[in-house]
Amino acid sequence: MSGQEYSKRVLVVRLSALGDVAILEPVLRQRAEANPQVLFLMAGPPRLAPLFRGMANVQYIPTERRQKPKDLYRQLSALKPDMVADMHRVLRTIGLDWLFRLHGVRVHSIRKRDSRGMATWRRYDRVFDQCGLKGNVTIGNYWSVKHADGEDRIVGVAPFAQHKGKIWPLEKMESVVEMLSARGYRVLLFGSAAEASELESWAGKYERVESLAGRFGFEEELDRIASLDVMVSMDSANMHFASCMGVPVVSVWGATHPCRGFYGWRQNPSWAVQKDMDCRPCSKYGNKPCSKGDYPCMNGIEPMDVVERIEEVFAEN
């Protein structure tokens, strides 16, 4: 970007959570391509900077967790934006928006109440419309696998999520790993360093299974995700990371539901594995206790349901 003159500088703010920031990546990428004369200043979590690599007119601005509005303003106003696109709209960013407006900078922000049930990427896209930027974002075709058959079919498995209402019983996911191994798939396991012990035990039991948990930085982890044919995940950030990398996702849903607007970018709705129940969705984020006590929405899904869905994705492609 050195030496490049831009007609406008747009500050884009999405401070958390990881999955919600990841949903913004393809939207910002298309808008940046449609507006090469605009410099987009993307403010978000430090860890996710590699997700926005390769965009010529996007500068990633790492922000610290739980910064007060005045501290955020001090950091971000130094970038001299002409306009702010607030994709978060929480107390911190509302205060930040007020400070920018106070100093004569135009602010456009996401309208959560007016767009309930709308896909999150569409909410982001509407804010860019308000900013007067070119190029409405389009979804395009669903993602497809790289290897339709043969021994180099690679399936990623990310069995964890932030909240209990989103986590399928681990013994069921281990059964999926066992069946995939027996059917000749290569399986890569994704998780944090804290989850490595569990995943390494699976890798030690089954052939063609490797645990990557806690072994790499985020940039290399993204490269490994990009090499997959299919990712198996919960309603978690890994679903969105895989979507950004162009990888089909077979996702398992419990307390939450794709209809709430957090489904993966360019993922076929039929790839979501879920059990129809009158009480679903009982939680937007999966953080509420189960009213029935034992999460039948998750326990009612069987390993073969997931394996069959994976093989359907390969067959479709």
C-alpha positions as CSV (number, residue, x, y, z in Angstrom):
1,M,0.0,0.0,0.0
2,S,3.0,2.3,0.2
3,G,2.7,5.2,-2.3
4,Q,-0.9,4.4,-3.1
5,E,-3.3,7.3,-3.0
6,Y,-6.8,6.6,-1.9
7,S,-9.9,8.7,-2.3
8,K,-11.4,7.6,0.9
9,R,-10.4,5.8,4.1
10,V,-13.2,3.6,5.7
11,L,-12.7,2.3,9.2
12,V,-14.4,-1.1,9.6
13,V,-14.9,-2.2,13.2
14,R,-15.7,-5.8,14.4
15,L,-13.9,-6.5,17.6
16,S,-15.2,-10.0,18.4
17,A,-16.2,-12.9,18.3
18,L,-13.9,-14.9,16.1
19,G,-16.6,-16.5,14.1
20,D,-18.5,-13.2,13.5
21,V,-15.2,-11.5,12.4
22,A,-14.6,-14.5,10.0
23,I,-18.1,-14.0,8.5
24,L,-17.0,-10.4,7.6
25,E,-13.9,-11.5,5.6
26,P,-15.6,-12.6,2.3
27,V,-17.9,-9.5,2.4
28,L,-15.0,-7.1,2.9
29,R,-13.0,-8.9,0.3
30,Q,-15.7,-8.4,-2.4
31,R,-16.2,-4.8,-1.4
32,A,-12.5,-4.1,-1.4
33,E,-12.2,-5.5,-4.9
34,A,-15.2,-3.4,-6.1
35,N,-13.7,-0.2,-4.6
36,P,-10.0,-0.3,-5.3
37,Q,-9.8,3.5,-4.7
38,V,-10.9,3.0,-1.1
39,L,-8.6,2.1,1.7
40,F,-10.4,-0.2,4.2
41,L,-9.0,-0.1,7.8
42,M,-10.1,-3.3,9.4
43,A,-10.1,-3.2,13.2
44,G,-10.4,-6.6,14.9
45,P,-8.8,-9.3,17.1
46,P,-5.0,-9.6,16.6
47,R,-5.2,-13.3,16.1
48,L,-7.3,-13.0,12.9
49,A,-5.0,-10.8,10.9
50,P,-3.9,-13.7,8.6
51,L,-7.6,-14.2,7.6
52,F,-7.5,-10.8,5.8
53,R,-4.2,-11.3,4.0
54,G,-3.9,-10.8,0.3
55,M,-6.3,-7.8,0.0
56,A,-4.4,-5.0,-1.6
57,N,-6.4,-2.1,-0.2
58,V,-7.2,-3.6,3.3
59,Q,-5.0,-2.7,6.2
60,Y,-5.6,-4.8,9.3
61,I,-5.6,-3.0,12.7
62,P,-5.2,-5.3,15.7
63,T,-7.1,-4.1,18.7
64,E,-6.7,-5.1,22.4
65,R,-9.5,-6.9,24.2
66,R,-11.9,-4.8,26.3
67,Q,-10.5,-1.5,25.4
68,K,-12.5,1.4,26.7
69,P,-14.1,3.6,24.0
70,K,-11.8,6.5,24.6
71,D,-8.7,4.2,24.2
72,L,-10.2,2.7,21.0
73,Y,-10.8,6.2,19.7
74,R,-7.3,7.3,20.5
75,Q,-5.9,4.4,18.6
76,L,-8.3,4.4,15.6
77,S,-8.7,8.2,15.1
78,A,-4.9,8.3,14.5
79,L,-5.7,6.5,11.2
80,K,-7.7,9.5,10.0
81,P,-10.7,7.7,8.6
82,D,-13.2,9.5,6.5
83,M,-16.0,7.2,7.6
84,V,-16.7,4.4,10.1
85,A,-18.6,1.2,9.4
86,D,-19.5,-0.3,12.8
87,M,-20.2,-4.0,12.2
88,H,-20.4,-4.7,16.0
89,R,-22.8,-2.3,17.7
90,V,-22.0,-3.1,21.3
91,L,-21.5,-0.6,24.2
92,R,-17.8,-0.2,23.4
93,T,-18.4,0.6,19.8
94,I,-21.4,2.8,20.5
95,G,-19.2,4.9,22.6
96,L,-16.5,4.9,19.9
97,D,-19.1,5.9,17.3
98,W,-20.2,8.8,19.5
99,L,-16.6,10.1,19.7
100,F,-16.1,9.9,16.0
101,R,-19.4,11.7,15.3
102,L,-18.4,14.3,17.9
103,H,-15.3,15.0,15.8
104,G,-17.2,15.2,12.5
105,V,-16.7,11.7,11.1
106,R,-19.7,10.0,9.5
107,V,-20.7,6.6,11.1
108,H,-22.9,3.8,9.8
109,S,-23.6,0.9,12.0
110,I,-25.2,-2.5,11.8
111,R,-28.9,-2.7,12.8
112,K,-29.4,-5.9,14.7
113,R,-33.1,-5.5,15.7
114,D,-34.2,-4.6,12.2
115,S,-32.6,-7.7,10.7
116,R,-33.4,-10.6,12.9
117,G,-33.1,-13.9,11.1
118,M,-31.1,-12.2,8.3
119,A,-27.8,-13.8,7.4
120,T,-25.0,-12.0,9.3
121,W,-23.1,-11.4,6.0
122,R,-26.1,-9.6,4.6
123,R,-26.2,-7.3,7.7
124,Y,-22.6,-6.4,7.1
125,D,-23.3,-5.8,3.4
126,R,-26.1,-3.4,4.2
127,V,-23.7,-1.3,6.3
128,F,-21.4,-1.0,3.3
129,D,-24.4,0.1,1.2
130,Q,-25.1,2.8,3.7
131,C,-21.4,3.9,3.3
132,G,-22.2,4.5,-0.5
133,L,-19.7,1.8,-1.6
134,K,-19.9,0.0,-4.9
135,G,-20.7,-3.6,-5.4
136,N,-23.4,-5.5,-3.6
137,V,-22.0,-8.8,-2.4
138,T,-23.2,-12.0,-4.0
139,I,-22.9,-15.6,-2.6
140,G,-22.2,-17.6,-5.8
141,N,-22.1,-21.4,-5.9
142,Y,-21.7,-23.6,-2.9
143,W,-18.2,-24.8,-2.2
144,S,-17.0,-28.1,-3.7
145,V,-14.5,-30.7,-2.7
146,K,-11.0,-30.9,-4.3
147,H,-10.8,-34.7,-4.5
148,A,-13.9,-36.6,-5.4
149,D,-12.3,-40.0,-4.9
150,G,-9.0,-41.7,-4.3
151,E,-6.8,-42.0,-1.2
152,D,-6.1,-38.3,-0.8
153,R,-9.6,-37.4,0.3
154,I,-9.0,-35.2,3.4
155,V,-11.6,-34.5,6.1
156,G,-11.0,-32.0,8.9
157,V,-12.7,-32.5,12.3
158,A,-13.2,-29.7,14.8
159,P,-15.3,-31.2,17.6
160,F,-15.2,-28.3,20.1
161,A,-17.1,-25.0,20.5
162,Q,-17.3,-22.2,23.1
163,H,-20.6,-23.3,24.7
164,K,-22.0,-26.7,25.8
165,G,-25.2,-26.2,23.8
166,K,-23.1,-26.4,20.6
167,I,-20.9,-29.4,21.4
168,W,-21.8,-32.8,20.1
169,P,-20.9,-35.6,22.6
170,L,-17.2,-36.3,22.0
171,E,-17.7,-40.1,22.0
172,K,-20.0,-39.7,19.0
173,M,-17.5,-37.5,17.1
174,E,-14.7,-40.1,17.9
175,S,-17.0,-42.7,16.3
176,V,-17.1,-40.5,13.2
177,V,-13.3,-40.3,13.1
178,E,-13.1,-44.1,13.5
179,M,-15.5,-44.7,10.6
180,L,-13.8,-42.2,8.4
181,S,-10.4,-43.9,9.1
182,A,-11.9,-47.3,8.3
183,R,-13.3,-46.0,5.0
184,G,-9.9,-44.7,3.8
185,Y,-10.2,-41.0,4.5
186,R,-7.3,-39.0,5.8
187,V,-8.5,-37.1,8.9
188,L,-7.0,-33.9,10.4
189,L,-8.1,-32.9,13.9
190,F,-8.4,-29.3,14.8
191,G,-8.5,-27.8,18.3
192,S,-6.6,-25.6,20.8
193,A,-3.6,-26.6,23.0
194,A,-6.0,-27.2,25.9
195,E,-7.9,-29.8,23.7
196,A,-4.8,-31.5,22.3
197,S,-4.7,-34.4,24.8
198,E,-8.1,-35.6,23.8
199,L,-7.4,-35.3,20.0
200,E,-4.0,-36.9,20.3
201,S,-5.6,-39.9,21.9
202,W,-7.9,-40.3,18.9
203,A,-4.9,-39.9,16.5
204,G,-3.1,-42.7,18.4
205,K,-6.0,-45.1,17.9
206,Y,-6.8,-44.8,14.3
207,E,-4.9,-45.0,11.0
208,R,-4.6,-41.9,8.7
209,V,-5.7,-39.6,11.6
210,E,-3.4,-36.7,12.7
211,S,-4.0,-34.1,15.4
212,L,-2.9,-30.6,14.6
213,A,-4.3,-29.2,17.9
214,G,-2.0,-26.6,19.4
215,R,0.8,-27.3,17.0
216,F,0.7,-24.3,14.6
217,G,0.1,-20.6,14.6
218,F,-3.2,-19.3,13.1
219,E,-1.7,-18.6,9.6
220,E,-0.5,-22.1,9.1
221,E,-3.7,-23.5,10.6
222,L,-5.6,-21.6,7.9
223,D,-3.3,-23.2,5.2
224,R,-4.1,-26.6,6.6
225,I,-7.8,-25.9,6.5
226,A,-7.5,-24.7,2.9
227,S,-6.1,-28.2,2.0
228,L,-9.2,-30.0,3.2
229,D,-11.9,-31.5,1.1
230,V,-14.5,-31.2,3.8
231,M,-14.5,-29.8,7.4
232,V,-16.7,-31.3,10.1
233,S,-17.5,-28.8,12.8
234,M,-19.9,-27.5,15.3
235,D,-21.6,-24.1,15.1
236,S,-18.2,-22.6,15.8
237,A,-15.5,-20.4,14.4
238,N,-14.0,-23.3,12.5
239,M,-17.1,-23.5,10.3
240,H,-16.4,-19.9,9.3
241,F,-12.7,-20.3,8.9
242,A,-13.3,-23.2,6.5
243,S,-15.9,-21.1,4.7
244,C,-13.3,-18.3,4.2
245,M,-10.9,-20.9,2.8
246,G,-13.5,-22.3,0.3
247,V,-14.0,-25.6,2.0
248,P,-17.4,-27.4,2.3
249,V,-18.5,-27.8,5.9
250,V,-20.7,-30.5,7.4
251,S,-21.8,-28.8,10.6
252,V,-23.6,-30.3,13.6
253,W,-26.2,-28.1,15.3
254,G,-27.9,-28.4,18.7
255,A,-29.2,-25.5,20.8
256,T,-28.6,-23.1,18.0
257,H,-29.9,-23.1,14.5
258,P,-28.7,-22.0,11.0
259,C,-31.9,-19.9,10.6
260,R,-30.6,-17.4,13.2
261,G,-28.2,-16.0,10.6
262,F,-24.9,-17.5,11.6
263,Y,-24.6,-20.2,8.9
264,G,-21.3,-20.6,7.0
265,W,-20.6,-18.5,3.9
266,R,-21.5,-20.4,0.6
267,Q,-22.4,-23.6,2.6
268,N,-25.2,-25.7,1.3
269,P,-28.1,-25.7,3.9
270,S,-28.5,-29.4,3.4
271,W,-25.0,-30.0,4.8
272,A,-26.2,-29.0,8.3
273,V,-26.9,-32.0,10.5
274,Q,-29.6,-31.3,13.0
275,K,-32.6,-32.8,14.8
276,D,-36.0,-31.2,14.4
277,M,-37.4,-30.4,17.8
278,D,-40.1,-27.9,19.0
279,C,-37.7,-26.4,21.5
280,R,-35.0,-25.5,18.9
281,P,-33.4,-23.1,18.8
282,C,-33.5,-22.5,22.5
283,S,-30.4,-20.2,22.4
284,K,-28.9,-17.7,20.0
285,Y,-25.4,-18.5,21.1
286,G,-25.7,-21.9,22.7
287,N,-24.9,-20.6,26.2
288,K,-28.3,-21.3,27.9
289,P,-28.9,-24.5,30.0
290,C,-31.0,-27.2,28.4
291,S,-34.6,-27.0,29.6
292,K,-34.8,-30.8,29.2
293,G,-31.5,-31.3,31.1
294,D,-29.7,-33.6,28.7
295,Y,-29.5,-31.9,25.3
296,P,-31.6,-34.4,23.3
297,C,-31.0,-32.1,20.3
298,M,-27.4,-33.2,20.3
299,N,-27.7,-36.7,21.7
300,G,-30.3,-37.6,19.1
301,I,-27.8,-37.2,16.3
302,E,-25.9,-40.4,15.5
303,P,-22.4,-40.8,14.1
304,M,-23.7,-42.4,10.9
305,D,-25.9,-39.4,10.3
306,V,-22.7,-37.3,10.0
307,V,-20.7,-39.8,8.0
308,E,-23.5,-40.2,5.5
309,R,-23.7,-36.4,5.1
310,I,-19.9,-36.3,4.5
311,E,-20.1,-38.9,1.8
312,E,-23.1,-37.1,0.2
313,V,-20.9,-34.0,-0.1
314,F,-18.2,-36.0,-1.9
315,A,-20.9,-37.6,-4.1
316,E,-22.4,-34.3,-5.1
317,N,-19.1,-33.0,-6.3
